[in-house]
């Protein structure tokens, strides 16, 4: 029956006329195709056919997914391993403490310990000193260790591991000896000592021999930790009566958070911090850096999804006739889509599994080569053991599968438009891109991208800015097809000479009529090159801004920095006078830095006491705008100068009154904002006279010296070292050396970023090469027909090379324009919200031109080689299927 009372039969919907052989065969075949088991066999057969026809393209698609998963999971595994290692070190130091009390600035006096210990909520309290300890190494060079000084008797109830490190089972009283120190394995290895041997500690009072009592627990093999008795540390480090912290063990039932709020009322000078908040504080220090690397790594996965889309589109083109025949035999419309989804699922599962294995291997390699901070400089230990998170790995594997399935959505949707009879007779023809729909999609995504730019950071991270970049990227990709078609039509009208050169004319005509295939191939190119352009512009701009800033903040000839054991500065008042009076020293400026905690659990800012004249602050600080007028009335408030990161992070502005946790000076006025790329979380600069008045600290740690004409820098350095003695490690560098060292650190920090950019570009390049290669194989009939019309293999190769060059060139141009826009988002939104830095845009024109030229050249060469091979078939074999 060809029709029913309700309308035409399904055969009419499928384009099967009455009397056609397919019409009679439908009833006999539909039962087998509708069954579950036969349908599964046919799906497997279709997948095998796709694999036989294009193994290279499918392998590249799978490897693209694997590479994206490997990068994302590897970067995450490294970051997590570093944080777990830090948490282990924190647990070792804190032991069973519920809270640690510290001061917002400076140290705590011994008297606070007794007051806190007397509180009814406190079960036990143990004093702690955390500081730097300078020790002579095996080559007489000073090595810096992290010192934890404890009271072994009090610490037994809170830090039993640290207390046990100093104890001797046979002679417990030795734990209190003043010449004993316990070292972690990493410290012993660095100093080349064993328990029982002696080391030389550099103290402010002079060299001090100490005996290595035993092994101190450490979170990782590379942690350099020293543990000693707190009385010895106070005596030898000239910290008598001072503590850096007090560890508390609360009584049963006491909530640490509630007690912290209560303590703020009783002891406002103390700042409580739990182990959780301290871990969160360290996590927040590196969080923005970690998130940016993860987002960058996921772009490779996005590009892999586009490569899967290209591979699935080629499957549709090659299997269109088979799918059309199955449709005539009664297969449901969803059959082809299910076949594609099944193939994409297999690619996603295999690619994700391979990517997770590669990610673990990559993480282990990165931990050995660049350390747990991936070059960011956030963690002291360079090597940490690999500790991946199974749940996170499963999530990245799922992302790989989702990316693979998402790449199948458009090709599977295309199958719904296949008319079986038309496809069997003339093959699959790409529909022309719908300009109105593409422009509507592009305009909608662009509007979303613009709107998201105005959303502030969420929990300190620029999630909305990232979403804006994603929308902008999709907007650019959605317009590729109409852009190619419009470009080709304009070339048709504008290049009259192309009519006299058949390869060029055919290339332009086909792009104008069938831009869909090239658009799919270019999606990955546009995404990857836009990312490379954006990151390249941002990093180049950042480096240029840092270079300009270094030239502004390094006006002196010589810079001295001295490190000493303890918390005091290396240059006391006598040393400062002696340095200022040395021959050859024309002008000298001193500087002292301390950490200032504004809010518990948040990264501290840096308090800088330096020689700054409030009437002419621009002579000492690179101000970003006008300073507060010297005659402005600030009352009793202190004048301070906030760095740009402090302005962005804390919302401070010139003229604003702020409260600071400084002794005797809670009120301050921001007298100006200055540029600072050295301290990500902000700094406050004030005059040294105000700093000494507030803290009572007259020591400094840095000196900037302008030499007299003809003076020898080496002589000044030698005189300074003689004045300070061997107890202090003096570092002396010229402005040029500091600039080179700083830029070297910058380049090392962004080395992984450049590597990820290169990988993303490589994935996009592989995608376009394999897609054009597959497209050449899918156009065998067309090439055979051209050979019958008299075209040579060389002319066909030139035609396809012209198509590839026009398409890839357009994709690179679009990617460059899109990347330039994304770079502005990175510079003006992502960086200020993530790292609290501002910079000006600086375009790396030569490197962008070289990258674009290489991408176009390699893509065209790959397409030409693939076409030459495909066009080499005999014309009779190529068009035989049309007979």
N, C-alpha and C positions, 0 to 999 in steps of 0.2 A: 504494500500500500504506500502510495506516495504522498497522501495527504489525509488528514483527519478533520473532524468537525472543528477541532480547536485551532487548526492552522496547518502550516506546512510541516512535513516530516523533518526529522533531524538531518536526513540526507540533503535536503535543500539547503539547510543552514551550512552544511559543509561543502556546498558547491558540487554535489554529485547529481548529475542529471539522470532522469529515468532512462533505463536501458544501459547505463554505464556499467562496466564490469565491477567497479567498486561497489555499486549499489547492491548487486546480488551477493557480493562476498561479505557484506557487513554482518548479516545475521549469523553467518557461519563463524566469523572471527570474533564477534563482540563478546561471546561467552568466555573465550580464553583470555581476552584482554581485560575484561572486567574482573576476573578472578584474582585473588590476592597473590597466590603463588606464581601463576604465569606472569602477572604484572611485575612482580619482583624480578623474575628472570629476565623480562624484557628490559627493565631498568638497568640491571647489571650488564646486559648486552650493550645497551646504549652507552654506558659508562666505559666499557671496554673499547667500543668503537671510537669514542672520543679520545681515549688514551692512545690507541693505535695511530690515529690521524695526527695528533699534535702532542706528543709526549714532552717535547722541549718546552712548549708554552705552558703546559700544566705544571711541569717541574719548576719553572721560573716563578709561577704564581704561588706554588706551595713554599718555595724558598723565600719569596717576598714576605709571606705571612710569618714564616719561621724567623726571618731576620727582625721584623718588627717586634714579635713577641720576645725574642732573645734580648734586644736592646732594652725594652721596657722592663722585663723581669730582671735582667742583669743589673741595671742601674738601681732598681728598687732593692734588690738583695744586698748590694753593697751598702746602701744607705741604712738599711735595717741592721746589718751586721755591725756597723759603726755605732749605732744607737744602743744596740744590745750590749756591746762591749763597754760603752760609757755607763750604761745602767749597772753592769757588773762591777765596774770600778766604784761607782757610787754606793752600791750595796756593801762593798768591802769597807769603804771608808766610814759610811754612816752606821753600819752594823744594824742594830735593832733600835736605832733612834727613831722616835716619832716626829721630832722637829729639830731643826738646827736654828739657833739664834745667831744673828750677826748684826753688824752695824751698817747703816746705809752708807757711811763713809768712814774709813779708818778701822780702828780696832776697838775692842771692848775692854774695860778695866776689870781687874780681878774682883772688885767689889760687887759687880753685877752677878757673879756666879753664886755668891752666898744668898743674895736676894731672890734669885730665881729658884735656887734649891730649897728655899724655905716655903715656897708656895705649896699649898695642900694638894694641888693637882699633879705635882711632879713627884715621880717615884725615884728617879735617879737623874743626875746631871753630871756631865763630863766636859771639862774644858778642852779646847782644840786650838791648835795653831796650824794653819795651812799657809805655806809660803814656798819660796824658791830656795833651793840649797845648792850652792856652787861647790863642786868637788873637783880636785885635780885628777885628770884622766891619766891613762897610761903614757900618753905622749906629752904630759904636763899641760895640756890644754884644759881649760875649765869646762866641765860638763854640768848642765843644770838638771837637777832632780826636783821632783815634787815632794815637798816635805810635809809629813803629817806628824805633828808632835802631840802626844797624849799623856794623860796621867794614868799609868798602868793600873793603879788601884781602883780609881773611879771608872776607867774605861772597861774593866772586866765585865760590868753589868750591861754595857751598851755596845762596845766594839771588842768582843772577845777575840776575834782574829788578830786585830792589831795588838792587843795586849799580850797575846800569846807569842807574837813575833819577837818581843823583847825579853820574854821570860826564859829562864833556864830551869829545867825540872830539878836539877840538883842544887841550884843556888838561886831561889826565887828573888832574893834581894838584889841580884845583879840587874834586874829590870829597871832599877832606879839609878843605876850607875851613870855617871856623866860622860863616859867615854864609849858608850855602846850605841849602835845604830843598826837597824834591820833594813835590808835592801831587797827590792823585788828582783826577780830573775832578769828582767830587762836592764835594771841598773847594774847588777853584778856583771852582766855580759858587757855593758858599755865601759865599765871601770876595770874589767878583767881581774876581778877579785873573787874570793871564796870565803865562806864563813870562817871566822878566826883570823883573817888577815886584816890589815889596817888600811885606812884611807885618810886623805888629807882634805878637810873641809875648810873652805875659805869663808871666814866670818869677818864681821866689821872690826873685831879686835885682833885679827891676824889668823894665820893658818892654825888649824886644830886637828891633831891626829885622833882618829876614832877607830874602834874595833867593830868589825862587821859581826853582829851578834847572831844573825841567822837570816832566814828568808822571809820577807814581808809578802803578804798575799797581794796579788795584782790581777786585774781583770784580763789582761792580755800579756803575751810574752814580751811585748815591746814597751810596756809601761815602765817608766823610770820613777820608782817610788822609794822614798826613804822614810822610816819611822824611828822616832827617838823620844826620849822622855821630855815632857813639856818644860820642866824646870831647866833642863840643859838648854833647850831652845831659847827660852826667855833670857837666860844668862849670856849665852854665846852670841845670840843674834841681836843683843841690845834691845830686847822687848820686855824688860822687867815690868811686871804688873799689867801686861797687855795680853789679850786673847783675840784671835780672829773669829772664834765661834764657840758656842756652847751647845752640846748635843743633849737632848732631853728624852727620857723615857717616861711617859705619862702613866698614871695609875689606871687600873682597869675601869672601863666605862667612860673615860674622858675622851671627848671628841677633839682630835687635833685642830680642826678648823675653828671650832667654838673657842678652844683655849687660845688659839692665835689671835682671835678678835679680842678676847679678854686681856691678853697680854699687851695688846696695843694700847689699851686704856691704862694699864698699870705701869708698863715700862715703854713709853713711846719712843725711847732712843733705840730700842731693839727691833730688829726686823726678822720675824719668824719665816722659816722656809722649810717645808716638808720635803722628803725625798722625791715625792711625786712632782712637786712644783719645780724642784731643782732639775729633775729630768726633763720636764716640760720646757724649762728655760733653755737648756742646751739644745733640745729639739727645735725650739723656735729660732735659735741662732742660725741653724742650717736649713730650716724648713723651706724657705723661699728658693734657695739654691737647688735643693732636692726636687722640689715641685717643677721648677723650670726644666731641669734635665729630664724628668719623667715626661713632661709634655712634649719636649723635643723628641724623645725616643718614640713616643706614640705616633708622631707624624709619619715615621717609617711604616708603622702598621696601617695608617690611613692610605699611604701610597700603595701598600700591598693590596688593600681592598680594591683600588682602581685597577691594579694589574689583574686581579681575579675577574673583575668586570670585563676587561678586555679579553681574557681567555674564554669566559663564558659566552661572550658575544661571538667569538670565533667558532665555538662549538655550535651555536645556533646556526651560523652561516653554513657550516659544513654538514650538519645533520638535518638541515631544513627539509630536504627531500624525503629523508627517512621518516621524520616526524610527520610530514604531510601525508605520506602513504599510510602510516599508522592511524592518522586521523580519518582517512577514508575507510580504513578497515574497522573503525568503531572505537578507537581509543578516545577516552574523555579529553576535554580541552586541557585539563590540569596535568595530563600525563607528561608532556614535555617539561613543564615547570618543575614537576617532581623529580624528573631525571636530572635537571640542572641543579636543583637544591641538593639532591643526594650527592652529586659530584662535588659541589662546593663544600658540603659538609665533610666529605672525605678529605678534601684538600685542607680544610680548616683544622680538622682533628690531627692529621699527620703533620701539618705545618706547625701547629701549636705544640705538639709533643716534641718535635725536633727543636723548636724555638726555646722551650723550657730547658731542655738539656743544654742547648747552646748558651742560654742565659746564665745557668749555673757555672758553666765553664768560663764564660766571660766575666762573671762576678769574681771568681777566684783569681783570674788573671789581673783584673783591675785592682783587687785588694793587694796583690803583690807588687804591682807596678806603681800605682799612684796613691794607694792608701784608702782608708775608709771615708775620707772626705772628698774623694774624686777630684783632688786638686784645689778644693775650695779653701783649705786652711782653717777648718773649723775644729778639728780634733787633733789633740797633741800626738796620739799614737798613730804611726804611719801604717802599720800592718795589724789587722784584726782577723780573727778566724771567721770563716763564712758561716753565717747563721740565717738561712733563708726561712721565709714564712710560707708554710704549705698553703694556707688559705689565700694569701696574695698571689702565689704562683698559679693556683687554680683560677683566680680571677683574671690573670693575664692570659691564661690559656683560653678561657671563655671569651675574652675580648678578641683573640685571634679567630675563633670560630665565628663570632658575630661579624667581624670584618669580612670574612670570606662569604658568609651568607648574604651580607648587605651588598657585596659586589655582584651578587646574582640577581638582585631585585629587578634592575632595568632589563637585562636580557630575558629573564623569565616573563616579564610583562610584555616584552616584544613578541613572545610566542603566541600570546592571545590574539595578535593581529594577523596571524598567518592564515591565508586562505589556501587550503590544501591543493585544490586544482590549479590555481594560479602559480603556486610555488612549484608544483611538479612540472609545469610547462615552461616557466621562465625563470625559475630560481627565486631566491629571496632578495627582495629589493628594499633597501633602506628607505624609510619614510623621510621626507624632507623635514628638517627641524621647524617646529612651529614657533615663529618669531614672537608672536604675542605672548604665548605661554612662557617662553624662555625669558622674555623681558619682564614679565610679571614676577616670575620666580626670583630673578636677579634683583629687581627693585625691592621685593619683600625682604630678601636676605640682607640687602644693603641697608635697609631701614632698621632692621633688627641689630645689625652690627653697629650702626651709628647710635642707636638708643642705648645699647649696652655699655658704650663708652662712658656714659654719665653715671653708671652705677658704682658706688664706692667699693673699696676692698672689703671682702667678707672674711672675718677672722684673720686679718692681716695678709690675705692672699688675693691676687687680682683675678678671681674666678670669672667675673663678668668680662674683664678685658680678654681673657682667654676665649670665652664664648664669642665675643665680638670678632676676634681673629678667625675663629672657626666659621662664623657666618660669612665673613668677607671672603674667605677662601672658597666656600661653597658657591657664593655668588659669582665669583670669577669663573669657577668651573662650569656653572650652569649656562654661561653665555658663550662657551667655546664653539659649539656647533653653529649657531647663527653668525658668530664672528668669522669663522672660516668661510661659510657660504658667502657672506657679504664681501669678504676680502677677495675671494675667487671671482665673483661677478664684477667687482671693480677692476680686477686685473684683466678680465675678458674685454671690458670696454676700453681700458687704458693702454693695453699692450697690443697694438695692432700687429707688431712684428711677430707675435706668437702664432698668428695664423699661418705664417710662412715656415714655422718650425713645428711639425706635427707632434713630437713628444711633449713640448711645452704646452701646446694648445690642448692636447688630450688631458694632460695633468690638471690644468686650470679648469677645464670643463667638468672633469669628474669631481673635483673638489667642490665646485659650485653645485653640482647635482646630488652628490652623495658625501656630505661632510661628516656623516655619523661615525664611520669607522675611524677616521683620523681624530675626531673629537674624543672618542673613548681612549685612544692611545695617548692623547695629550693630557688627559686628566691627571695622571700621575706626574707628568713632566711639569705641568703648571703648579701642582701642589708642592712638589719637591723644590723646584727652582724659586718659587715664591718664598718658601721657608729659608732657603739658602741666601737669597737676596736680603730678606728681612734680618736674619741673624748676622749676616756679613756687614750690613750697614750699621746695625746696632753695636756690634763689637768694635768695628772700626771707629765709630763715633765715640764710644766709651774710651777706647784707648787714646784717641786724640785729645779728648777732654782731660783724661788723667795726665797726659804728657804736658798739656798747658798748665794744669794745676800744679804739677811738680815744679815747673819752671817758676811759678809764682811763689810757692812756699819754700823754695830752697835758694834764698838770695845770698847766703853766706858761703865762704870758701871751704870751711871745714866743720864737720858735725861729729861731736863726741857723744857716745852713749856708753854708760857703764852699768854693769849688772853686779849685784852683790847679794849675798844670802840675807834673807829677812825681808821685811816690808818697807824699810826706809830707803830713801834715795841714796845713790852712791856718793854724790858730792855734798858734803856738809858745808857749813858756813866758812870754815877755814879753807877748805879746798876751793870754794868758789872765789874767795879773795885771792888765793894763790894763783889760780888760773887767770883771773882778770889782770893780775900784775905781771904776768910773764912777758918777756921780750918777744916781739913779733905779733902779739895779739892786739889788733886795733880796736875791735868792738866785740863784745861777747854777750849773748842772750841765753838765759837759762830757762828750763822748762821742767815741770813736775806733773806727772799724770797719776790719777787714782781712779778707781771705779766707784761710781755713785749709783746705788740702787734706788730707783724711783718707786717701783711697784714690785712686791714680791712675786716671783714666778716669771717676771719679764726680764729681758736682757737689760743689764745696766748700761748707763751711758758713761762716758769718760769725762772726768773733771780735770781740766788743764789749768794749772797755774803758770802763767808765762808773762814775759815783759811786754805788756800791751798798754798803750796810752789811750784812755777812753776818749781823749780829745782828737786823736788821730789813729783810730784802730786799723785803718786800711794799711798802715805801715807794717803791721804784724800779721794781719789776717786778710785772706782774699775774700772780701765782702761781696755778696751777690746783689746788694742794693744799698740804699742810703742808710747810714747808721743814725741812731738817736742823737739828737743835738746835745752837745755837752751841757748847754744851759737848761736843758729840759729838767723839770722838777720830778725827781723820783722818790722824794721823801727819804725815809730811812732804808729803802730797798737797795739791795746790792745790784750793781750793773754787771750783767753777764752777756756773753755773746754765744748764741746757739749755732751749731753747725746745721747745714742744710738737712742732713738726715734727722736731726732732732726736731727741726721745724716740720718736716713731713710726718714723722712718726708720732710726735706728741702734740702736734697742732700749735706749736709756738710761733709767734710772729713778733716782729720788731715793735717795741712799745708795750708789749703785753706783760702784765704782772703774773708771776708764777710763784708757787711755793716749792721750796727745796728742802729735803731732809738734812740740812746742814746745822751744825751746833751753833745756836745763838743767832742764826740768820735765816729765818723761815721765808722771808720775803725777798724776791729778786725781780728785776726788770730786764727783759731781753732788749739789749741796746743795739743789736744788729745780728745779721745772719751771714755766715761765711761758708764757703764751699770746702767740703772735706770728703775725700774718697778713701781715707784710711780707716775710718771707724763707721761701719755700716749702721750701727744702732744709735748713733748720735754722740755729740760731745758738747760740753759747755766750757768756754774759756773765760777766765777772769784774771785780773792783775795778780801778780805774785804777792804784792803787799796784802791784798784782800785774802788770798789763799793762806798766807802765814797767819793772819789775824784770826781766821776761822778755825784752822786746824792745829796751829802751833807747830807745824812741820816746816822747818827751814831747809830741808834737804832738797836736792834736785837730782834728776836722772839723765838729763840731756843738756848739751851746751852747743850753741851755734856760734862759730868764731869767724869773724872777718879779719883776715891777716893784714898786717901792715905791708906797704909796698916793699918787695924784695925779701920778705920774711919766708922762712922755710917751714912748710907744713910738717915735715918729718921732725924737725927740732921741737916744734910746739907739742907734737904728739909724745915724743920721748920725755919731755919735761913733765907733761901731765901724767904719764904712766909712773914716773919716778915719784911724783907727789902722792899718787894714790897707792902705790905699792902693789905687790903681787896678789893681795887679797881681793882685788877688783879686776874683773875682765873688762878692759877698755876697748871699745870698738870705735875706730876713727875712719870716717869715709868722707870723700869729697862730694859735692853736689852731683857731679856727673856719675859717680859710682852709685849713689843712692838712687838716682833716676834710672840707671841701667838695671839695678837690682829690683826696683819696684816694677818696672815694665816686664822684667823677666818673670816675676811672680804673677803679674797679670796674664801674661801669655800662658803660663803653666795652668792657671786657673781656668782658662778658656780653651785649653787644648782638647778636652773631651767634647766641648761644644762644637769645635771645628770638626772633630771626628764624626760626631753624629750628623752634622750637616753633610759631610761627604758621603756617609752611608745613605742618607735619604736621597741625595742626588744620584747615587749609584743605582739605588732601587728604581727610581724613576727612569733612568737611562735604560736599564735592563728591560723595564716594562715597555718602553717605546720601541726598542729594537725587536723584542720578541713579538710585539703586537703587529708591527709592520711585516715581520717575517711571516707570521700567520696569515696576515691579510694577503700577502703575495701568493701563498698556497691556496687561499680561498678563491683567488681570481684566476685560476688556471684556465677556465673556459674563455675568459676575456682575453688573456694573453694568447691562447690558441687561435682565437678569431683574429686577433691583430696579426699574428704570424701569417694566417691565410690571406690577409689583405696586403701583405708585403712588408710588414714591419720586421726589422731584424731584432735579434736579442739585445743588441746595444741600444737600439731606439726604445725598446720596452724598458730596459734598465734605466735609461735617462728619464723616461716618463715617470717611473715610480720614484726615482731620486728627486725629480722636481716636485712631485706631490709631497714627499717627505720633507724636503727643505722648506717649502712654503708652510706646511703644517707645523713643523717643529719650530721654525722661525717665529710663526705667529704665537705658538705656545710659549716660547721663551720670552717674547715681547710682553705677552699678557702676564706671565709669571713675574717678570721684572717690575711691571707697573703695580701688580698686586703686592709684590714684596716690598716695594717702596712705601706703599700705604701701611702694610703690616709693621714695617720698621718704625713708622711714626707712633703706632700703638705701643710697640715695645719701648721706645725711647720716652714717650710722654705719659704712658699709663702703667705699663707692666713694671718697668724699672723703679719708678717712684713708689709704687704700691708694694713691690716686693723687697727692694733693697734700699729704698729711701734715698735714691740718687737721681739727680737731674744732669742732663748733658745736652749739648747742641749736636745737630745732625751734620755728619761729615760723610760724603759719598765716596766709596772706594771704586771709582770708575774703572781703573785698569783691571782689577781683579774680576769685576763683574763682566767686563767685555771678554776677558780670557775664558771665564767659565761658560758664558753663553756660546762663544765660538766653538769651544771643545764639545759642548753638548750637541750643538747642531751638526758638527762635523762627524762625530761618532754615530749619531742617529742616522744621518744620511748614508754613511758608509755601510752600516748594518742593513739598512733597508735595501740599498743597491745590491749588496751581496746576496741577500735573500731573493730578490727579484731575478737576478741573473740565473740563479739555480732553478727557480720555478719556471722561467721562460725558456729553459733549455730543453723542456720536454718536446717530443714530436708534436706538431700541430694536429695531426690526425687523432692522436691519443687525447689531446687536451679537449677537443670539441666532440669526441665520439659520443659522450653522454647526451648531446643535444639531438642526435639522430633518432 
